[in-house]
Amino acid sequence: MKKFGTLIAALAVVAFCFTGCAKSGKKQIKIGVIQLMEHAALDANYKGFVDGLAEAGYVDGENIKIDYQNAQGEQANCVTIAEKLINDGDDLIFAIATPAAQAVANLTQDIPVLISSVTDPESAKLVKSNTNPGTNVTGTSDLTPCAAQIRLLKKLVPNAKTVGMLFCSSEQNSRFQIDLAEAACKAEGLDFVEATVSNSNEIAQVTQALCGKCDVIYSPTDNMIAAGMSLVAQVANENKKPTIVGEEGMCDAGGLATYGINYYELGKQTAKMAVEILKDGKKPADMPIQYLDTCDLKVNQETAKILGITIPADL
């Protein structure tokens, strides 16, 4: 009888726990994150996403579990990480930067995928169109105002004749932006010359060679150049060549100036889309790619001093 009573008590405890959990309706949501590499813009993008989720009541370690993975700039790692997140059965995957987004999108058509730090998802073949994705993928674009950046370049370096376009040859995002920047140069009566790198080991040499061909260097939101921007700035500043860059982190690393988006805010905007999927049941296929409405001007005063550039009062 004693054993029977003990068994009944144990079953009662199990039943109580099961009923309590069922009544609470709480389920820890699993969110997988794949980030291409570490640099200021992508790191800020991820932090904004996590903070945005927390503000909406989705806190890591409480009602959600975030599995953050960094590919360290290697495409092969992106694929391996994407496979892991998919096999883990995550409820949502957040992919930061185009190669990371492509790796995930190529492997699942079922799990909702949010992307960010992708300039043009449509040309990257991540969605059918930016206005009507039509797939399990949507998110936010980091398209920067390339034409406004070229106008900023002309204002800060009014005597410039030739612009050196520095970017990674394998980044589709960068090619898209460079085309926009070159069109803006033509509109402003500026010549341009391209210089590309295929790996980080080439940055110093390519930048040095470019300094002999241009008056000012322009680099868009290019992941490889952003990660190596301190080296670009060192070489460029030694050669007295101003650098106009795609985003604030590159400016902090020594670039002269930028007029670009805030990647932290971009992450928070992506988090709002995540809440719409997780809480409201929205489908990525029906959610247009979103863009930030505002841009920020950033000038590195120390770099300006090194280059002997006076910042116009209206900036």
C-alpha positions in Angstrom: 0.0 0.0 0.0 2.9 2.3 0.8 4.5 1.7 -2.6 1.1 2.3 -4.3 0.6 5.5 -2.4 4.1 6.7 -3.3 3.3 6.0 -7.0 0.1 7.9 -6.9 1.8 10.9 -5.3 4.5 10.8 -8.0 1.9 10.6 -10.8 0.1 13.5 -9.2 3.2 15.7 -9.3 3.9 14.8 -12.9 0.2 15.6 -13.8 0.4 18.9 -12.0 3.6 19.9 -13.8 2.2 18.9 -17.1 -1.0 20.8 -16.5 0.8 23.9 -15.3 3.1 24.0 -18.3 0.1 23.4 -20.6 -1.8 26.2 -19.0 1.1 28.6 -19.2 1.4 28.0 -22.9 5.0 28.9 -22.7 7.4 27.6 -25.3 11.0 28.6 -25.7 11.4 29.8 -29.2 14.6 28.9 -31.0 16.2 31.5 -33.1 19.4 30.7 -35.1 21.7 33.5 -36.1 24.4 33.3 -38.8 26.7 36.2 -39.2 29.3 36.4 -42.0 32.1 37.9 -40.1 33.0 40.3 -37.3 33.1 44.0 -38.0 31.4 47.1 -36.5 28.4 47.2 -38.9 27.5 43.5 -38.7 28.1 43.4 -34.9 25.8 46.5 -34.5 23.2 44.8 -36.7 23.1 41.7 -34.5 23.0 43.8 -31.3 20.1 45.9 -32.6 18.2 42.7 -33.4 18.7 41.2 -29.9 17.8 44.4 -28.2 14.8 44.9 -30.4 13.5 41.5 -29.6 14.0 42.1 -25.9 12.1 45.4 -26.1 9.2 43.4 -27.6 9.3 40.9 -24.7 11.4 38.2 -26.4 14.4 37.8 -24.1 17.3 35.4 -24.7 17.5 32.7 -22.0 13.9 33.3 -21.0 11.2 32.8 -23.6 13.7 32.5 -26.5 17.0 30.8 -27.1 19.4 32.5 -29.5 22.0 30.3 -31.1 24.6 32.8 -32.5 27.1 31.5 -35.0 29.9 33.5 -36.8 31.3 32.2 -40.1 34.5 34.2 -39.7 34.3 35.4 -43.3 34.4 31.9 -44.8 31.7 30.8 -47.3 32.2 27.1 -46.4 31.5 27.9 -42.8 28.3 29.7 -43.8 27.0 26.4 -45.4 28.1 24.3 -42.4 26.4 26.7 -39.9 23.2 26.9 -42.1 23.0 23.1 -42.1 23.3 23.1 -38.3 20.6 25.7 -37.7 18.2 23.9 -40.0 18.9 20.5 -38.5 18.3 22.0 -35.0 14.8 22.8 -36.1 15.0 26.5 -35.3 11.7 28.4 -35.4 13.4 31.4 -37.2 16.8 32.0 -38.7 18.4 35.5 -38.8 21.1 35.8 -41.5 23.5 38.8 -41.5 25.2 39.7 -44.8 24.5 38.3 -48.3 26.7 35.1 -48.3 25.2 34.0 -44.9 21.7 34.7 -46.3 22.3 32.8 -49.5 23.7 29.8 -47.6 20.5 29.5 -45.5 18.1 30.3 -48.3 19.6 27.6 -50.5 19.0 25.0 -47.9 15.5 25.6 -46.5 12.2 26.6 -48.0 10.3 26.0 -44.8 11.9 27.8 -41.9 11.2 31.6 -41.9 14.5 33.4 -42.7 15.1 37.1 -41.9 18.0 38.7 -43.6 19.8 42.0 -43.0 23.0 43.8 -44.2 22.0 42.7 -47.7 22.0 45.6 -50.2 19.6 44.2 -52.8 18.0 40.9 -51.9 16.3 40.6 -55.3 19.5 40.7 -57.4 21.1 38.3 -54.8 18.3 35.9 -55.7 17.1 35.7 -52.2 13.5 36.8 -53.0 11.4 37.0 -56.2 11.2 40.7 -55.8 11.9 43.2 -53.0 8.3 44.3 -52.9 6.8 40.8 -53.0 9.4 38.3 -51.7 7.2 35.2 -52.5 9.5 32.9 -50.5 10.4 32.0 -46.9 12.9 34.9 -46.9 12.4 38.6 -46.1 14.2 41.2 -44.0 15.9 44.6 -44.2 18.3 46.1 -46.8 21.4 48.1 -45.9 21.3 50.0 -49.2 23.1 53.3 -48.6 22.6 56.6 -50.4 25.6 56.2 -52.8 24.7 59.4 -54.7 24.6 61.4 -51.5 27.9 59.9 -50.5 29.5 61.0 -53.7 28.1 64.5 -53.2 29.6 64.5 -49.7 32.9 63.5 -51.3 32.8 66.4 -53.7 31.9 68.8 -50.9 34.8 67.7 -48.6 37.3 67.3 -51.4 36.2 70.0 -54.0 39.4 69.7 -56.1 39.1 66.0 -56.6 39.1 64.8 -60.2 39.4 61.1 -60.0 37.7 58.7 -57.5 39.2 55.4 -56.6 36.6 52.7 -56.1 37.9 50.2 -53.6 35.9 47.0 -53.0 35.9 43.2 -52.9 35.4 41.6 -56.4 33.4 38.7 -55.0 30.8 40.7 -53.1 27.6 41.2 -55.1 26.5 43.8 -52.7 29.5 45.9 -53.4 29.2 45.6 -57.2 25.6 46.9 -56.9 26.7 49.9 -54.9 29.7 50.7 -57.0 27.5 50.8 -60.1 25.4 53.4 -58.3 28.4 55.4 -57.1 29.9 55.4 -60.6 26.7 56.7 -62.1 26.8 59.5 -59.4 30.4 60.3 -60.3 29.4 60.8 -63.9 26.5 63.1 -62.9 29.0 65.1 -60.8 31.6 65.3 -63.6 34.1 63.0 -61.7 36.3 60.3 -63.3 36.7 57.0 -61.5 39.0 54.0 -61.5 38.3 50.6 -59.9 40.5 48.6 -57.6 39.4 45.2 -56.2 40.6 42.8 -53.7 39.8 39.1 -53.5 41.1 38.4 -50.0 42.2 40.5 -47.0 45.9 39.9 -47.7 45.6 42.1 -50.8 44.2 45.2 -49.0 47.4 47.1 -48.2 49.0 46.5 -51.6 45.9 47.3 -53.6 45.2 50.5 -51.6 48.8 51.6 -52.0 48.6 51.2 -55.8 45.2 52.9 -55.9 46.6 56.0 -54.1 48.8 56.7 -57.1 45.8 56.7 -59.5 43.2 58.9 -57.7 42.6 62.0 -55.6 40.1 60.4 -53.1 39.0 56.8 -52.3 35.4 55.6 -52.1 34.5 52.3 -50.5 30.8 51.1 -50.1 29.5 48.9 -47.3 31.8 46.1 -48.4 32.4 43.4 -45.7 36.0 42.7 -46.5 37.0 46.3 -46.8 35.1 47.1 -43.6 36.9 44.4 -41.7 40.2 45.7 -42.9 39.4 49.4 -42.9 42.0 50.4 -40.3 44.6 49.2 -42.8 43.0 51.0 -45.7 42.9 54.2 -43.6 46.5 53.8 -42.5 47.8 53.5 -46.1 45.4 56.2 -47.5 46.1 58.7 -44.8 49.9 58.2 -45.2 49.4 59.1 -48.9 47.1 62.0 -48.0 44.1 60.4 -49.8 40.8 61.1 -48.1 38.4 58.1 -47.8 34.7 58.4 -48.1 33.1 55.2 -46.8 29.8 53.4 -46.7 29.0 53.3 -43.0 29.9 54.6 -39.6 32.1 51.7 -38.4 34.4 52.3 -41.3 34.6 55.9 -40.4 35.5 55.1 -36.8 38.3 52.8 -38.1 40.0 55.8 -39.8 37.8 56.7 -42.8 37.3 60.4 -43.3 33.5 60.6 -43.6 30.2 58.8 -44.4 26.6 59.6 -44.9 25.0 56.2 -44.2 22.5 54.1 -42.3 22.6 53.1 -38.7 23.2 49.3 -38.5 22.0 49.1 -34.9 18.7 50.6 -35.9 18.5 48.3 -38.9 18.8 45.4 -36.6 16.0 46.7 -34.4 13.8 47.2 -37.5 14.5 43.5 -38.4 13.5 42.5 -34.9 10.1 44.1 -35.4 9.7 41.9 -38.5 10.6 38.9 -36.4 7.9 39.7 -33.9 5.4 40.0 -36.7 6.3 36.4 -37.8 6.6 34.9 -34.3 3.6 36.6 -32.6 1.3 37.6 -35.4 1.9 34.7 -37.7 2.9 36.7 -40.8 4.6 35.0 -43.7 7.9 36.2 -45.1 6.5 35.7 -48.6 4.0 38.5 -48.0 6.4 40.9 -46.2 8.2 43.4 -48.4 11.9 44.1 -47.9 12.2 47.1 -45.6 14.7 50.1 -45.6 15.7 52.7 -43.1 14.2 56.1 -43.7 17.0 58.1 -42.2 20.8 58.3 -42.6 23.5 59.8 -40.4 26.4 62.0 -41.2 29.7 61.0 -39.6 33.0 62.8 -39.9 36.3 61.5 -38.3 37.8 64.7 -37.0 41.1 63.1 -36.3 41.4 61.9 -39.9 40.4 65.3 -41.2 43.2 66.9 -39.1 45.8 64.4 -40.5 44.7 65.2 -44.0 44.5 68.9 -43.4 40.8 69.1 -44.4 38.5 71.8 -43.1 35.0 70.6 -42.6 32.4 73.0 -44.1 30.4 74.8 -41.4 27.1 73.5 -42.9 28.1 69.9 -42.2 
